[in-house]
Amino acid sequence: MTIAMDSLSDQLRERIRRDGRSFSELARVAGVHKASLSGFMTSGRTITLETADRLAAVLKVRLADEPAPNGRPH
């Protein structure tokens, strides 16, 4: 399976990098395991959707549907 360069995982990783908090602090605030966050960021490991939801909430990341070429949502 090929994942686009702008995948949700890539976007979440970029927001985490720009956030400025340590992995320990971000994991604590989001209520996720530091090891999960560290593995996601440094080893390219996957995280659960629940973990992604928690991180996205803390980072104020929202999923937005882009219009299809015909102007309607997918």
CHARMM-style PDB file with segment names, atoms N, HN, CA, C and O in Angstrom:
ATOM      1  N   MET     1       0.852  -1.176   0.000  1.00  0.00      PROA
ATOM      2  CA  MET     1       0.000   0.000   0.000  1.00  0.00      PROA
ATOM      3  C   MET     1       0.898   1.240   0.000  1.00  0.00      PROA
ATOM      4  O   MET     1       1.847   1.324   0.780  1.00  0.00      PROA
ATOM      5  N   THR     2       0.603   2.175  -0.855  1.00  0.00      PROA
ATOM      6  HN  THR     2      -0.168   2.106  -1.489  1.00  0.00      PROA
ATOM      7  CA  THR     2       1.349   3.418  -0.937  1.00  0.00      PROA
ATOM      8  C   THR     2       0.560   4.526  -0.257  1.00  0.00      PROA
ATOM      9  O   THR     2      -0.642   4.671  -0.481  1.00  0.00      PROA
ATOM     10  N   ILE     3       1.239   5.304   0.571  1.00  0.00      PROA
ATOM     11  HN  ILE     3       2.215   5.186   0.753  1.00  0.00      PROA
ATOM     12  CA  ILE     3       0.592   6.411   1.275  1.00  0.00      PROA
ATOM     13  C   ILE     3       1.105   7.709   0.669  1.00  0.00      PROA
ATOM     14  O   ILE     3       2.309   7.875   0.472  1.00  0.00      PROA
ATOM     15  N   ALA     4       0.202   8.616   0.378  1.00  0.00      PROA
ATOM     16  HN  ALA     4      -0.775   8.481   0.539  1.00  0.00      PROA
ATOM     17  CA  ALA     4       0.575   9.902  -0.201  1.00  0.00      PROA
ATOM     18  C   ALA     4       1.468  10.682   0.754  1.00  0.00      PROA
ATOM     19  O   ALA     4       1.420  10.477   1.967  1.00  0.00      PROA
ATOM     20  N   MET     5       2.278  11.572   0.205  1.00  0.00      PROA
ATOM     21  HN  MET     5       2.317  11.738  -0.781  1.00  0.00      PROA
ATOM     22  CA  MET     5       3.176  12.392   1.027  1.00  0.00      PROA
ATOM     23  C   MET     5       2.418  13.245   2.034  1.00  0.00      PROA
ATOM     24  O   MET     5       2.931  13.522   3.118  1.00  0.00      PROA
ATOM     25  N   ASP     6       1.232  13.655   1.698  1.00  0.00      PROA
ATOM     26  HN  ASP     6       0.816  13.430   0.817  1.00  0.00      PROA
ATOM     27  CA  ASP     6       0.436  14.468   2.604  1.00  0.00      PROA
ATOM     28  C   ASP     6      -0.595  13.616   3.341  1.00  0.00      PROA
ATOM     29  O   ASP     6      -1.723  14.055   3.567  1.00  0.00      PROA
ATOM     30  N   SER     7      -0.207  12.404   3.713  1.00  0.00      PROA
ATOM     31  HN  SER     7       0.709  12.048   3.529  1.00  0.00      PROA
ATOM     32  CA  SER     7      -1.129  11.529   4.432  1.00  0.00      PROA
ATOM     33  C   SER     7      -1.482  12.154   5.783  1.00  0.00      PROA
ATOM     34  O   SER     7      -0.804  13.067   6.254  1.00  0.00      PROA
ATOM     35  N   LEU     8      -2.522  11.662   6.379  1.00  0.00      PROA
ATOM     36  HN  LEU     8      -3.072  10.920   5.997  1.00  0.00      PROA
ATOM     37  CA  LEU     8      -2.900  12.142   7.713  1.00  0.00      PROA
ATOM     38  C   LEU     8      -1.755  11.941   8.701  1.00  0.00      PROA
ATOM     39  O   LEU     8      -1.498  12.802   9.542  1.00  0.00      PROA
ATOM     40  N   SER     9      -1.075  10.812   8.599  1.00  0.00      PROA
ATOM     41  HN  SER     9      -1.284  10.113   7.915  1.00  0.00      PROA
ATOM     42  CA  SER     9       0.054  10.546   9.499  1.00  0.00      PROA
ATOM     43  C   SER     9       1.144  11.588   9.310  1.00  0.00      PROA
ATOM     44  O   SER     9       1.685  12.109  10.285  1.00  0.00      PROA
ATOM     45  N   ASP    10       1.469  11.895   8.046  1.00  0.00      PROA
ATOM     46  HN  ASP    10       1.029  11.471   7.254  1.00  0.00      PROA
ATOM     47  CA  ASP    10       2.494  12.908   7.777  1.00  0.00      PROA
ATOM     48  C   ASP    10       2.081  14.267   8.331  1.00  0.00      PROA
ATOM     49  O   ASP    10       2.892  14.976   8.927  1.00  0.00      PROA
ATOM     50  N   GLN    11       0.835  14.619   8.135  1.00  0.00      PROA
ATOM     51  HN  GLN    11       0.176  14.043   7.651  1.00  0.00      PROA
ATOM     52  CA  GLN    11       0.346  15.910   8.618  1.00  0.00      PROA
ATOM     53  C   GLN    11       0.384  15.970  10.143  1.00  0.00      PROA
ATOM     54  O   GLN    11       0.759  16.993  10.716  1.00  0.00      PROA
ATOM     55  N   LEU    12      -0.001  14.883  10.798  1.00  0.00      PROA
ATOM     56  HN  LEU    12      -0.306  14.052  10.333  1.00  0.00      PROA
ATOM     57  CA  LEU    12       0.020  14.850  12.260  1.00  0.00      PROA
ATOM     58  C   LEU    12       1.453  14.933  12.770  1.00  0.00      PROA
ATOM     59  O   LEU    12       1.729  15.645  13.736  1.00  0.00      PROA
ATOM     60  N   ARG    13       2.363  14.212  12.128  1.00  0.00      PROA
ATOM     61  HN  ARG    13       2.139  13.634  11.343  1.00  0.00      PROA
ATOM     62  CA  ARG    13       3.779  14.294  12.528  1.00  0.00      PROA
ATOM     63  C   ARG    13       4.301  15.724  12.403  1.00  0.00      PROA
ATOM     64  O   ARG    13       5.016  16.204  13.283  1.00  0.00      PROA
ATOM     65  N   GLU    14       3.950  16.395  11.324  1.00  0.00      PROA
ATOM     66  HN  GLU    14       3.369  16.004  10.609  1.00  0.00      PROA
ATOM     67  CA  GLU    14       4.406  17.766  11.131  1.00  0.00      PROA
ATOM     68  C   GLU    14       3.866  18.690  12.216  1.00  0.00      PROA
ATOM     69  O   GLU    14       4.596  19.543  12.721  1.00  0.00      PROA
ATOM     70  N   ARG    15       2.605  18.529  12.576  1.00  0.00      PROA
ATOM     71  HN  ARG    15       2.012  17.836  12.166  1.00  0.00      PROA
ATOM     72  CA  ARG    15       2.025  19.365  13.637  1.00  0.00      PROA
ATOM     73  C   ARG    15       2.700  19.094  14.974  1.00  0.00      PROA
ATOM     74  O   ARG    15       2.918  20.018  15.757  1.00  0.00      PROA
ATOM     75  N   ILE    16       3.031  17.839  15.240  1.00  0.00      PROA
ATOM     76  HN  ILE    16       2.854  17.088  14.604  1.00  0.00      PROA
ATOM     77  CA  ILE    16       3.722  17.498  16.483  1.00  0.00      PROA
ATOM     78  C   ILE    16       5.099  18.165  16.496  1.00  0.00      PROA
ATOM     79  O   ILE    16       5.502  18.724  17.516  1.00  0.00      PROA
ATOM     80  N   ARG    17       5.816  18.113  15.385  1.00  0.00      PROA
ATOM     81  HN  ARG    17       5.488  17.659  14.557  1.00  0.00      PROA
ATOM     82  CA  ARG    17       7.134  18.752  15.297  1.00  0.00      PROA
ATOM     83  C   ARG    17       7.033  20.251  15.554  1.00  0.00      PROA
ATOM     84  O   ARG    17       7.862  20.814  16.268  1.00  0.00      PROA
ATOM     85  N   ARG    18       6.033  20.893  14.985  1.00  0.00      PROA
ATOM     86  HN  ARG    18       5.359  20.435  14.405  1.00  0.00      PROA
ATOM     87  CA  ARG    18       5.879  22.340  15.123  1.00  0.00      PROA
ATOM     88  C   ARG    18       5.341  22.756  16.483  1.00  0.00      PROA
ATOM     89  O   ARG    18       5.465  23.920  16.863  1.00  0.00      PROA
ATOM     90  N   ASP    19       4.744  21.825  17.222  1.00  0.00      PROA
ATOM     91  HN  ASP    19       4.643  20.879  16.913  1.00  0.00      PROA
ATOM     92  CA  ASP    19       4.115  22.154  18.506  1.00  0.00      PROA
ATOM     93  C   ASP    19       5.123  22.676  19.520  1.00  0.00      PROA
ATOM     94  O   ASP    19       4.813  23.594  20.279  1.00  0.00      PROA
ATOM     95  N   GLY    20       6.302  22.116  19.546  1.00  0.00      PROA
ATOM     96  HN  GLY    20       6.554  21.370  18.930  1.00  0.00      PROA
ATOM     97  CA  GLY    20       7.336  22.607  20.454  1.00  0.00      PROA
ATOM     98  C   GLY    20       7.390  21.914  21.809  1.00  0.00      PROA
ATOM     99  O   GLY    20       8.378  22.062  22.528  1.00  0.00      PROA
ATOM    100  N   ARG    21       6.358  21.163  22.175  1.00  0.00      PROA
ATOM    101  HN  ARG    21       5.556  21.043  21.590  1.00  0.00      PROA
ATOM    102  CA  ARG    21       6.403  20.435  23.451  1.00  0.00      PROA
ATOM    103  C   ARG    21       7.217  19.165  23.306  1.00  0.00      PROA
ATOM    104  O   ARG    21       7.328  18.605  22.215  1.00  0.00      PROA
ATOM    105  N   SER    22       7.781  18.720  24.403  1.00  0.00      PROA
ATOM    106  HN  SER    22       7.691  19.175  25.289  1.00  0.00      PROA
ATOM    107  CA  SER    22       8.501  17.444  24.396  1.00  0.00      PROA
ATOM    108  C   SER    22       7.490  16.311  24.201  1.00  0.00      PROA
ATOM    109  O   SER    22       6.294  16.472  24.442  1.00  0.00      PROA
ATOM    110  N   PHE    23       8.002  15.172  23.762  1.00  0.00      PROA
ATOM    111  HN  PHE    23       8.974  15.041  23.567  1.00  0.00      PROA
ATOM    112  CA  PHE    23       7.120  14.004  23.615  1.00  0.00      PROA
ATOM    113  C   PHE    23       6.474  13.663  24.947  1.00  0.00      PROA
ATOM    114  O   PHE    23       5.301  13.293  24.994  1.00  0.00      PROA
ATOM    115  N   SER    24       7.230  13.786  26.026  1.00  0.00      PROA
ATOM    116  HN  SER    24       8.183  14.087  25.988  1.00  0.00      PROA
ATOM    117  CA  SER    24       6.698  13.471  27.356  1.00  0.00      PROA
ATOM    118  C   SER    24       5.521  14.378  27.702  1.00  0.00      PROA
ATOM    119  O   SER    24       4.477  13.905  28.153  1.00  0.00      PROA
ATOM    120  N   GLU    25       5.691  15.677  27.491  1.00  0.00      PROA
ATOM    121  HN  GLU    25       6.539  16.061  27.125  1.00  0.00      PROA
ATOM    122  CA  GLU    25       4.629  16.635  27.813  1.00  0.00      PROA
ATOM    123  C   GLU    25       3.416  16.439  26.921  1.00  0.00      PROA
ATOM    124  O   GLU    25       2.287  16.419  27.409  1.00  0.00      PROA
ATOM    125  N   LEU    26       3.631  16.294  25.629  1.00  0.00      PROA
ATOM    126  HN  LEU    26       4.548  16.310  25.231  1.00  0.00      PROA
ATOM    127  CA  LEU    26       2.512  16.116  24.704  1.00  0.00      PROA
ATOM    128  C   LEU    26       1.757  14.825  25.007  1.00  0.00      PROA
ATOM    129  O   LEU    26       0.526  14.804  24.989  1.00  0.00      PROA
ATOM    130  N   ALA    27       2.488  13.754  25.283  1.00  0.00      PROA
ATOM    131  HN  ALA    27       3.487  13.771  25.298  1.00  0.00      PROA
ATOM    132  CA  ALA    27       1.851  12.477  25.618  1.00  0.00      PROA
ATOM    133  C   ALA    27       1.028  12.612  26.897  1.00  0.00      PROA
ATOM    134  O   ALA    27      -0.085  12.091  26.975  1.00  0.00      PROA
ATOM    135  N   ARG    28       1.564  13.304  27.895  1.00  0.00      PROA
ATOM    136  HN  ARG    28       2.468  13.727  27.832  1.00  0.00      PROA
ATOM    137  CA  ARG    28       0.846  13.481  29.164  1.00  0.00      PROA
ATOM    138  C   ARG    28      -0.448  14.260  28.936  1.00  0.00      PROA
ATOM    139  O   ARG    28      -1.513  13.845  29.393  1.00  0.00      PROA
ATOM    140  N   VAL    29      -0.359  15.378  28.235  1.00  0.00      PROA
ATOM    141  HN  VAL    29       0.506  15.715  27.863  1.00  0.00      PROA
ATOM    142  CA  VAL    29      -1.532  16.222  28.005  1.00  0.00      PROA
ATOM    143  C   VAL    29      -2.587  15.489  27.177  1.00  0.00      PROA
ATOM    144  O   VAL    29      -3.785  15.635  27.421  1.00  0.00      PROA
ATOM    145  N   ALA    30      -2.136  14.700  26.196  1.00  0.00      PROA
ATOM    146  HN  ALA    30      -1.163  14.581  25.998  1.00  0.00      PROA
ATOM    147  CA  ALA    30      -3.071  13.983  25.319  1.00  0.00      PROA
ATOM    148  C   ALA    30      -3.593  12.695  25.946  1.00  0.00      PROA
ATOM    149  O   ALA    30      -4.581  12.131  25.476  1.00  0.00      PROA
ATOM    150  N   GLY    31      -2.939  12.233  26.998  1.00  0.00      PROA
ATOM    151  HN  GLY    31      -2.136  12.691  27.380  1.00  0.00      PROA
ATOM    152  CA  GLY    31      -3.361  10.985  27.632  1.00  0.00      PROA
ATOM    153  C   GLY    31      -2.994   9.757  26.824  1.00  0.00      PROA
ATOM    154  O   GLY    31      -3.748   8.786  26.764  1.00  0.00      PROA
ATOM    155  N   VAL    32      -1.806   9.812  26.192  1.00  0.00      PROA
ATOM    156  HN  VAL    32      -1.193  10.601  26.240  1.00  0.00      PROA
ATOM    157  CA  VAL    32      -1.327   8.669  25.412  1.00  0.00      PROA
ATOM    158  C   VAL    32       0.018   8.227  25.970  1.00  0.00      PROA
ATOM    159  O   VAL    32       0.656   8.964  26.722  1.00  0.00      PROA
ATOM    160  N   HSD    33       0.444   7.039  25.606  1.00  0.00      PROA
ATOM    161  HN  HSD    33      -0.074   6.440  24.995  1.00  0.00      PROA
ATOM    162  CA  HSD    33       1.730   6.533  26.068  1.00  0.00      PROA
ATOM    163  C   HSD    33       2.863   7.237  25.341  1.00  0.00      PROA
ATOM    164  O   HSD    33       2.829   7.393  24.121  1.00  0.00      PROA
ATOM    165  N   LYS    34       3.854   7.654  26.092  1.00  0.00      PROA
ATOM    166  HN  LYS    34       3.882   7.527  27.083  1.00  0.00      PROA
ATOM    167  CA  LYS    34       5.014   8.316  25.502  1.00  0.00      PROA
ATOM    168  C   LYS    34       5.696   7.393  24.492  1.00  0.00      PROA
ATOM    169  O   LYS    34       6.154   7.857  23.448  1.00  0.00      PROA
ATOM    170  N   ALA    35       5.767   6.114  24.785  1.00  0.00      PROA
ATOM    171  HN  ALA    35       5.394   5.738  25.633  1.00  0.00      PROA
ATOM    172  CA  ALA    35       6.415   5.166  23.871  1.00  0.00      PROA
ATOM    173  C   ALA    35       5.682   5.100  22.532  1.00  0.00      PROA
ATOM    174  O   ALA    35       6.318   4.966  21.486  1.00  0.00      PROA
ATOM    175  N   SER    36       4.364   5.193  22.556  1.00  0.00      PROA
ATOM    176  HN  SER    36       3.848   5.301  23.406  1.00  0.00      PROA
ATOM    177  CA  SER    36       3.594   5.190  21.311  1.00  0.00      PROA
ATOM    178  C   SER    36       3.902   6.433  20.494  1.00  0.00      PROA
ATOM    179  O   SER    36       4.116   6.355  19.284  1.00  0.00      PROA
ATOM    180  N   LEU    37       3.921   7.571  21.156  1.00  0.00      PROA
ATOM    181  HN  LEU    37       3.746   7.634  22.139  1.00  0.00      PROA
ATOM    182  CA  LEU    37       4.205   8.829  20.477  1.00  0.00      PROA
ATOM    183  C   LEU    37       5.629   8.843  19.939  1.00  0.00      PROA
ATOM    184  O   LEU    37       5.857   9.246  18.799  1.00  0.00      PROA
ATOM    185  N   SER    38       6.571   8.412  20.736  1.00  0.00      PROA
ATOM    186  HN  SER    38       6.385   8.084  21.663  1.00  0.00      PROA
ATOM    187  CA  SER    38       7.965   8.384  20.322  1.00  0.00      PROA
ATOM    188  C   SER    38       8.167   7.454  19.128  1.00  0.00      PROA
ATOM    189  O   SER    38       8.862   7.810  18.176  1.00  0.00      PROA
ATOM    190  N   GLY    39       7.572   6.283  19.174  1.00  0.00      PROA
ATOM    191  HN  GLY    39       7.008   5.994  19.947  1.00  0.00      PROA
ATOM    192  CA  GLY    39       7.685   5.338  18.059  1.00  0.00      PROA
ATOM    193  C   GLY    39       7.056   5.879  16.787  1.00  0.00      PROA
ATOM    194  O   GLY    39       7.589   5.682  15.696  1.00  0.00      PROA
ATOM    195  N   PHE    40       5.929   6.558  16.920  1.00  0.00      PROA
ATOM    196  HN  PHE    40       5.495   6.718  17.807  1.00  0.00      PROA
ATOM    197  CA  PHE    40       5.256   7.172  15.782  1.00  0.00      PROA
ATOM    198  C   PHE    40       6.140   8.233  15.143  1.00  0.00      PROA
ATOM    199  O   PHE    40       6.214   8.338  13.919  1.00  0.00      PROA
ATOM    200  N   MET    41       6.803   9.013  15.976  1.00  0.00      PROA
ATOM    201  HN  MET    41       6.743   8.928  16.971  1.00  0.00      PROA
ATOM    202  CA  MET    41       7.606  10.118  15.473  1.00  0.00      PROA
ATOM    203  C   MET    41       8.995   9.696  14.984  1.00  0.00      PROA
ATOM    204  O   MET    41       9.483  10.242  13.994  1.00  0.00      PROA
ATOM    205  N   THR    42       9.626   8.758  15.642  1.00  0.00      PROA
ATOM    206  HN  THR    42       9.229   8.315  16.445  1.00  0.00      PROA
ATOM    207  CA  THR    42      11.016   8.444  15.308  1.00  0.00      PROA
ATOM    208  C   THR    42      11.201   7.176  14.487  1.00  0.00      PROA
ATOM    209  O   THR    42      12.180   7.064  13.749  1.00  0.00      PROA
ATOM    210  N   SER    43      10.296   6.231  14.597  1.00  0.00      PROA
ATOM    211  HN  SER    43       9.501   6.322  15.197  1.00  0.00      PROA
ATOM    212  CA  SER    43      10.459   4.947  13.908  1.00  0.00      PROA
ATOM    213  C   SER    43       9.415   4.707  12.828  1.00  0.00      PROA
ATOM    214  O   SER    43       9.422   3.665  12.173  1.00  0.00      PROA
ATOM    215  N   GLY    44       8.531   5.657  12.644  1.00  0.00      PROA
ATOM    216  HN  GLY    44       8.526   6.503  13.176  1.00  0.00      PROA
ATOM    217  CA  GLY    44       7.494   5.492  11.627  1.00  0.00      PROA
ATOM    218  C   GLY    44       6.439   4.461  11.987  1.00  0.00      PROA
ATOM    219  O   GLY    44       5.709   3.983  11.120  1.00  0.00      PROA
ATOM    220  N   ARG    45       6.361   4.121  13.260  1.00  0.00      PROA
ATOM    221  HN  ARG    45       6.954   4.509  13.964  1.00  0.00      PROA
ATOM    222  CA  ARG    45       5.341   3.155  13.685  1.00  0.00      PROA
ATOM    223  C   ARG    45       3.959   3.756  13.549  1.00  0.00      PROA
ATOM    224  O   ARG    45       3.792   4.976  13.528  1.00  0.00      PROA
ATOM    225  N   THR    46       2.974   2.882  13.458  1.00  0.00      PROA
ATOM    226  HN  THR    46       3.110   1.892  13.475  1.00  0.00      PROA
ATOM    227  CA  THR    46       1.594   3.346  13.379  1.00  0.00      PROA
ATOM    228  C   THR    46       1.055   3.585  14.780  1.00  0.00      PROA
ATOM    229  O   THR    46       1.590   3.071  15.762  1.00  0.00      PROA
ATOM    230  N   ILE    47      -0.008   4.369  14.858  1.00  0.00      PROA
ATOM    231  HN  ILE    47      -0.443   4.787  14.060  1.00  0.00      PROA
ATOM    232  CA  ILE    47      -0.718   4.585  16.111  1.00  0.00      PROA
ATOM    233  C   ILE    47      -2.180   4.242  15.873  1.00  0.00      PROA
ATOM    234  O   ILE    47      -2.644   4.201  14.734  1.00  0.00      PROA
ATOM    235  N   THR    48      -2.890   3.997  16.950  1.00  0.00      PROA
ATOM    236  HN  THR    48      -2.512   4.030  17.876  1.00  0.00      PROA
ATOM    237  CA  THR    48      -4.306   3.691  16.810  1.00  0.00      PROA
ATOM    238  C   THR    48      -5.079   4.962  16.449  1.00  0.00      PROA
ATOM    239  O   THR    48      -4.594   6.077  16.638  1.00  0.00      PROA
ATOM    240  N   LEU    49      -6.261   4.771  15.939  1.00  0.00      PROA
ATOM    241  HN  LEU    49      -6.655   3.865  15.785  1.00  0.00      PROA
ATOM    242  CA  LEU    49      -7.102   5.917  15.620  1.00  0.00      PROA
ATOM    243  C   LEU    49      -7.445   6.688  16.890  1.00  0.00      PROA
ATOM    244  O   LEU    49      -7.536   7.915  16.858  1.00  0.00      PROA
ATOM    245  N   GLU    50      -7.633   5.998  17.995  1.00  0.00      PROA
ATOM    246  HN  GLU    50      -7.560   5.001  18.021  1.00  0.00      PROA
ATOM    247  CA  GLU    50      -7.911   6.663  19.270  1.00  0.00      PROA
ATOM    248  C   GLU    50      -6.740   7.559  19.683  1.00  0.00      PROA
ATOM    249  O   GLU    50      -6.948   8.683  20.139  1.00  0.00      PROA
ATOM    250  N   THR    51      -5.517   7.064  19.525  1.00  0.00      PROA
ATOM    251  HN  THR    51      -5.348   6.151  19.155  1.00  0.00      PROA
ATOM    252  CA  THR    51      -4.344   7.871  19.849  1.00  0.00      PROA
ATOM    253  C   THR    51      -4.268   9.083  18.931  1.00  0.00      PROA
ATOM    254  O   THR    51      -3.984  10.193  19.383  1.00  0.00      PROA
ATOM    255  N   ALA    52      -4.521   8.873  17.649  1.00  0.00      PROA
ATOM    256  HN  ALA    52      -4.751   7.972  17.282  1.00  0.00      PROA
ATOM    257  CA  ALA    52      -4.522   9.990  16.693  1.00  0.00      PROA
ATOM    258  C   ALA    52      -5.585  11.017  17.074  1.00  0.00      PROA
ATOM    259  O   ALA    52      -5.338  12.221  17.005  1.00  0.00      PROA
ATOM    260  N   ASP    53      -6.766  10.547  17.476  1.00  0.00      PROA
ATOM    261  HN  ASP    53      -6.967   9.569  17.532  1.00  0.00      PROA
ATOM    262  CA  ASP    53      -7.840  11.458  17.904  1.00  0.00      PROA
ATOM    263  C   ASP    53      -7.400  12.303  19.095  1.00  0.00      PROA
ATOM    264  O   ASP    53      -7.641  13.510  19.131  1.00  0.00      PROA
ATOM    265  N   ARG    54      -6.755  11.668  20.067  1.00  0.00      PROA
ATOM    266  HN  ARG    54      -6.559  10.688  20.038  1.00  0.00      PROA
ATOM    267  CA  ARG    54      -6.324  12.388  21.269  1.00  0.00      PROA
ATOM    268  C   ARG    54      -5.266  13.440  20.942  1.00  0.00      PROA
ATOM    269  O   ARG    54      -5.318  14.570  21.427  1.00  0.00      PROA
ATOM    270  N   LEU    55      -4.309  13.042  20.112  1.00  0.00      PROA
ATOM    271  HN  LEU    55      -4.266  12.124  19.718  1.00  0.00      PROA
ATOM    272  CA  LEU    55      -3.271  13.987  19.713  1.00  0.00      PROA
ATOM    273  C   LEU    55      -3.857  15.137  18.901  1.00  0.00      PROA
ATOM    274  O   LEU    55      -3.514  16.299  19.119  1.00  0.00      PROA
ATOM    275  N   ALA    56      -4.736  14.807  17.972  1.00  0.00      PROA
ATOM    276  HN  ALA    56      -5.015  13.863  17.795  1.00  0.00      PROA
ATOM    277  CA  ALA    56      -5.360  15.838  17.139  1.00  0.00      PROA
ATOM    278  C   ALA    56      -6.143  16.828  17.986  1.00  0.00      PROA
ATOM    279  O   ALA    56      -6.131  18.027  17.708  1.00  0.00      PROA
ATOM    280  N   ALA    57      -6.823  16.341  19.014  1.00  0.00      PROA
ATOM    281  HN  ALA    57      -6.834  15.367  19.240  1.00  0.00      PROA
ATOM    282  CA  ALA    57      -7.590  17.239  19.880  1.00  0.00      PROA
ATOM    283  C   ALA    57      -6.674  18.225  20.602  1.00  0.00      PROA
ATOM    284  O   ALA    57      -6.980  19.415  20.687  1.00  0.00      PROA
ATOM    285  N   VAL    58      -5.562  17.733  21.118  1.00  0.00      PROA
ATOM    286  HN  VAL    58      -5.313  16.767  21.049  1.00  0.00      PROA
ATOM    287  CA  VAL    58      -4.617  18.590  21.834  1.00  0.00      PROA
ATOM    288  C   VAL    58      -3.954  19.584  20.881  1.00  0.00      PROA
ATOM    289  O   VAL    58      -3.709  20.735  21.241  1.00  0.00      PROA
ATOM    290  N   LEU    59      -3.669  19.126  19.669  1.00  0.00      PROA
ATOM    291  HN  LEU    59      -3.868  18.190  19.378  1.00  0.00      PROA
ATOM    292  CA  LEU    59      -2.986  19.967  18.688  1.00  0.00      PROA
ATOM    293  C   LEU    59      -3.954  20.823  17.870  1.00  0.00      PROA
ATOM    294  O   LEU    59      -3.538  21.620  17.029  1.00  0.00      PROA
ATOM    295  N   LYS    60      -5.246  20.643  18.130  1.00  0.00      PROA
ATOM    296  HN  LYS    60      -5.584  19.996  18.812  1.00  0.00      PROA
ATOM    297  CA  LYS    60      -6.296  21.365  17.404  1.00  0.00      PROA
ATOM    298  C   LYS    60      -6.230  21.110  15.898  1.00  0.00      PROA
ATOM    299  O   LYS    60      -6.351  22.023  15.080  1.00  0.00      PROA
ATOM    300  N   VAL    61      -6.033  19.829  15.565  1.00  0.00      PROA
ATOM    301  HN  VAL    61      -5.936  19.088  16.228  1.00  0.00      PROA
ATOM    302  CA  VAL    61      -6.014  19.388  14.170  1.00  0.00      PROA
ATOM    303  C   VAL    61      -7.391  18.834  13.843  1.00  0.00      PROA
ATOM    304  O   VAL    61      -7.945  18.027  14.590  1.00  0.00      PROA
ATOM    305  N   ARG    62      -7.933  19.276  12.720  1.00  0.00      PROA
ATOM    306  HN  ARG    62      -7.483  19.932  12.114  1.00  0.00      PROA
ATOM    307  CA  ARG    62      -9.251  18.792  12.291  1.00  0.00      PROA
ATOM    308  C   ARG    62      -9.144  18.209  10.902  1.00  0.00      PROA
ATOM    309  O   ARG    62      -8.383  18.705  10.071  1.00  0.00      PROA
ATOM    310  N   LEU    63      -9.892  17.172  10.648  1.00  0.00      PROA
ATOM    311  HN  LEU    63     -10.509  16.769  11.323  1.00  0.00      PROA
ATOM    312  CA  LEU    63      -9.970  16.562   9.334  1.00  0.00      PROA
ATOM    313  C   LEU    63     -10.983  17.351   8.516  1.00  0.00      PROA
ATOM    314  O   LEU    63     -12.131  17.516   8.930  1.00  0.00      PROA
ATOM    315  N   ALA    64     -10.563  17.832   7.372  1.00  0.00      PROA
ATOM    316  HN  ALA    64      -9.631  17.699   7.036  1.00  0.00      PROA
ATOM    317  CA  ALA    64     -11.459  18.586   6.501  1.00  0.00      PROA
ATOM    318  C   ALA    64     -11.581  17.858   5.180  1.00  0.00      PROA
ATOM    319  O   ALA    64     -10.584  17.414   4.612  1.00  0.00      PROA
ATOM    320  N   ASP    65     -12.788  17.737   4.699  1.00  0.00      PROA
ATOM    321  HN  ASP    65     -13.598  18.098   5.161  1.00  0.00      PROA
ATOM    322  CA  ASP    65     -13.042  17.078   3.436  1.00  0.00      PROA
ATOM    323  C   ASP    65     -12.811  18.069   2.303  1.00  0.00      PROA
ATOM    324  O   ASP    65     -13.422  19.138   2.270  1.00  0.00      PROA
ATOM    325  N   GLU    66     -11.933  17.714   1.380  1.00  0.00      PROA
ATOM    326  HN  GLU    66     -11.437  16.846   1.407  1.00  0.00      PROA
ATOM    327  CA  GLU    66     -11.687  18.572   0.229  1.00  0.00      PROA
ATOM    328  C   GLU    66     -12.696  18.241  -0.857  1.00  0.00      PROA
ATOM    329  O   GLU    66     -13.068  17.080  -1.028  1.00  0.00      PROA
ATOM    330  N   PRO    67     -13.138  19.246  -1.587  1.00  0.00      PROA
ATOM    331  CA  PRO    67     -14.087  18.969  -2.665  1.00  0.00      PROA
ATOM    332  C   PRO    67     -13.449  18.108  -3.749  1.00  0.00      PROA
ATOM    333  O   PRO    67     -12.261  18.240  -4.042  1.00  0.00      PROA
ATOM    334  N   ALA    68     -14.234  17.245  -4.330  1.00  0.00      PROA
ATOM    335  HN  ALA    68     -15.199  17.138  -4.092  1.00  0.00      PROA
ATOM    336  CA  ALA    68     -13.807  16.460  -5.476  1.00  0.00      PROA
ATOM    337  C   ALA    68     -13.679  17.398  -6.676  1.00  0.00      PROA
ATOM    338  O   ALA    68     -14.125  18.544  -6.610  1.00  0.00      PROA
ATOM    339  N   PRO    69     -13.078  16.931  -7.765  1.00  0.00      PROA
ATOM    340  CA  PRO    69     -12.924  17.792  -8.936  1.00  0.00      PROA
ATOM    341  C   PRO    69     -14.231  18.425  -9.426  1.00  0.00      PROA
ATOM    342  O   PRO    69     -14.210  19.500 -10.026  1.00  0.00      PROA
ATOM    343  N   ASN    70     -15.355  17.773  -9.176  1.00  0.00      PROA
ATOM    344  HN  ASN    70     -15.373  16.900  -8.689  1.00  0.00      PROA
ATOM    345  CA  ASN    70     -16.639  18.329  -9.616  1.00  0.00      PROA
ATOM    346  C   ASN    70     -17.214  19.330  -8.604  1.00  0.00      PROA
ATOM    347  O   ASN    70     -18.332  19.815  -8.776  1.00  0.00      PROA
ATOM    348  N   GLY    71     -16.444  19.637  -7.547  1.00  0.00      PROA
ATOM    349  HN  GLY    71     -15.536  19.243  -7.407  1.00  0.00      PROA
ATOM    350  CA  GLY    71     -16.866  20.628  -6.560  1.00  0.00      PROA
ATOM    351  C   GLY    71     -17.685  20.085  -5.418  1.00  0.00      PROA
ATOM    352  O   GLY    71     -18.037  20.828  -4.502  1.00  0.00      PROA
ATOM    353  N   ARG    72     -17.997  18.796  -5.452  1.00  0.00      PROA
ATOM    354  HN  ARG    72     -17.710  18.193  -6.196  1.00  0.00      PROA
ATOM    355  CA  ARG    72     -18.785  18.194  -4.362  1.00  0.00      PROA
ATOM    356  C   ARG    72     -17.855  17.384  -3.463  1.00  0.00      PROA
ATOM    357  O   ARG    72     -16.852  16.847  -3.932  1.00  0.00      PROA
ATOM    358  N   PRO    73     -18.186  17.293  -2.161  1.00  0.00      PROA
ATOM    359  CA  PRO    73     -17.348  16.473  -1.253  1.00  0.00      PROA
ATOM    360  C   PRO    73     -17.321  15.028  -1.714  1.00  0.00      PROA
ATOM    361  O   PRO    73     -18.253  14.557  -2.365  1.00  0.00      PROA
ATOM    362  N   HSD    74     -16.238  14.321  -1.370  1.00  0.00      PROA
ATOM    363  HN  HSD    74     -15.481  14.703  -0.841  1.00  0.00      PROA
ATOM    364  CA  HSD    74     -16.071  12.906  -1.734  1.00  0.00      PROA
ATOM    365  C   HSD    74     -17.129  12.067  -1.065  1.00  0.00      PROA
ATOM    366  OT1 HSD    74     -17.158  10.850  -1.246  1.00  0.00      PROA
TER     367      HSD     74
END
